[in-house]
Structures are given as C-alpha cells and as structure tokens.
C-alpha cells in the first residue's frame, strides 16, 4: 500500500473519489481503470456486481481546492484523449454521437 492511497469499503466510497488502482471483478476483468473518478452511476453498478471494496487516492483532509483542480486536470486529459481517439470521425458519422456521449459522461453531465 502506498502512502497516497487507502482501501475503502464500497459502501463508504463517495462520488468524486479517484481510484488509485484498477478495479477488477472476481474473474480479473477491469471494471474501472486506475484514475477513474467514481460517480453515482458507477458506484451503483459496482454494488450490483457485488464489489465489496476499492482503493482510492488519499487526499489531504482539508485541501478541497487542490483536489478539485486535480479532478479538473484529469477530466481535461480524458477529453483530450477522446479527441485523439475520434480525430478521424466525420461529424455526420455514427461515431460522432458516441463521442458526444463520452464527452458528456467525462464532463459529469450524464452516465
């Protein structure tokens, strides 16, 4: 265990927490990647899959502004990665709709 992470029972995990390790199911399939931000939808889905605990980044207890800045920086990196992955997708192609959904999800506007 690293000093910057801690194990948390899933029932105590909160929206906005960042996973410090990839979250896998019993068969080893990655459910959420390292660095993923927990949302209400992801927490509900993990509970339905029977996940009991997760490893999250241990943030300083009173530095909400720095944590928010880290979350925003991560969100911007994820959006930039989507732009690279979909760079050749024409605006009128079905993939453009998928890109729009993924961007909304990454911006926290939907699940």
C-alpha positions as CSV (number, residue, x, y, z in Angstrom):
1,X,0.0,0.0,0.0
2,X,1.3,3.4,-0.9
3,X,1.0,6.4,1.4
4,X,-1.2,8.2,-1.1
5,X,-3.9,5.5,-1.2
6,X,-6.2,3.7,1.1
7,X,-8.6,0.8,0.9
8,X,-12.3,1.7,1.3
9,X,-15.4,-0.4,1.6
10,X,-17.6,0.3,-1.4
11,X,-20.4,1.4,0.9
12,X,-18.2,4.2,2.2
13,X,-16.8,5.3,-1.2
14,X,-18.1,8.7,-2.3
15,X,-18.7,10.3,-5.6
16,X,-15.6,12.2,-6.8
17,X,-13.2,9.7,-5.3
18,X,-10.3,8.7,-7.6
19,X,-9.3,5.1,-7.9
20,X,-5.6,4.5,-7.1
21,X,-5.8,1.0,-8.6
22,X,-7.8,-0.6,-11.4
23,X,-10.9,-2.2,-10.1
24,X,-11.4,-5.8,-11.2
25,X,-14.2,-8.3,-10.8
26,X,-13.6,-11.9,-9.5
27,X,-12.5,-13.1,-12.9
28,X,-9.9,-10.3,-13.4
29,X,-11.9,-8.2,-15.8
30,X,-11.2,-4.5,-15.4
31,X,-14.4,-2.8,-14.3
32,X,-12.9,0.7,-13.8
33,X,-9.4,1.8,-14.7
34,X,-6.8,3.3,-12.3
35,X,-7.5,7.1,-12.2
36,X,-11.2,6.7,-12.8
37,X,-13.5,9.1,-10.9
38,X,-16.3,7.4,-9.0
39,X,-19.8,8.6,-10.0
40,X,-23.2,7.8,-8.5
41,X,-23.8,5.6,-11.6
42,X,-20.5,3.7,-11.3
43,X,-21.0,3.2,-7.6
44,X,-24.4,1.7,-8.2
45,X,-23.2,-0.5,-10.9
46,X,-20.3,-1.8,-8.8
47,X,-22.7,-2.6,-5.9
48,X,-24.9,-4.5,-8.4
49,X,-21.8,-6.5,-9.4
50,X,-21.0,-7.4,-5.8
51,X,-17.8,-5.4,-5.5
52,X,-17.0,-5.0,-1.8
53,X,-14.1,-2.5,-1.7
54,X,-11.8,-0.3,-3.7
55,X,-8.5,1.6,-3.4
56,X,-8.8,5.3,-3.7
57,X,-6.3,8.2,-3.7
58,X,-6.0,9.5,-0.2
59,X,-6.4,13.3,-0.5
60,X,-5.3,15.8,2.2
61,X,-8.3,16.2,4.6
62,X,-8.7,19.9,4.1
63,X,-7.5,20.7,0.6
64,X,-10.7,20.7,-1.4
65,X,-9.4,23.3,-3.9
66,X,-6.4,21.2,-4.8
67,X,-8.4,18.1,-5.1
68,X,-10.9,19.9,-7.4
69,X,-8.0,21.1,-9.5
70,X,-6.7,17.6,-9.8
71,X,-10.1,16.3,-10.9
72,X,-10.4,19.0,-13.5
73,X,-7.0,18.3,-14.9
74,X,-7.7,14.6,-15.1
75,X,-11.1,15.4,-16.8
76,X,-9.3,17.6,-19.4
77,X,-6.7,14.8,-20.1
78,X,-9.6,12.4,-20.6
79,X,-11.4,14.8,-23.0
80,X,-8.1,15.4,-24.9
81,X,-7.6,11.6,-25.2
82,X,-11.2,11.2,-26.7
83,X,-10.4,13.9,-29.2
84,X,-7.3,11.9,-30.3
85,X,-9.2,8.7,-30.5
86,X,-12.1,10.2,-32.5
87,X,-9.9,12.6,-34.6
88,X,-10.8,10.9,-37.9
89,X,-14.6,10.6,-37.2
90,X,-16.7,12.8,-39.5
91,X,-19.3,15.0,-37.8
92,X,-22.2,13.2,-39.5
93,X,-20.9,9.6,-38.7
94,X,-22.4,7.4,-36.0
95,X,-19.2,7.7,-34.1
96,X,-19.8,11.4,-33.6
97,X,-22.8,10.6,-31.5
98,X,-20.7,8.2,-29.4
99,X,-18.1,10.9,-29.0
100,X,-20.7,13.3,-27.8
101,X,-22.0,10.8,-25.2
102,X,-18.5,10.1,-24.0
103,X,-17.7,13.8,-23.7
104,X,-20.9,14.4,-21.7
105,X,-20.0,11.5,-19.4
106,X,-16.4,12.7,-18.8
107,X,-17.7,16.2,-18.1
108,X,-20.1,14.7,-15.4
109,X,-23.2,15.7,-17.4
110,X,-24.6,12.1,-17.6
111,X,-24.0,8.5,-17.1
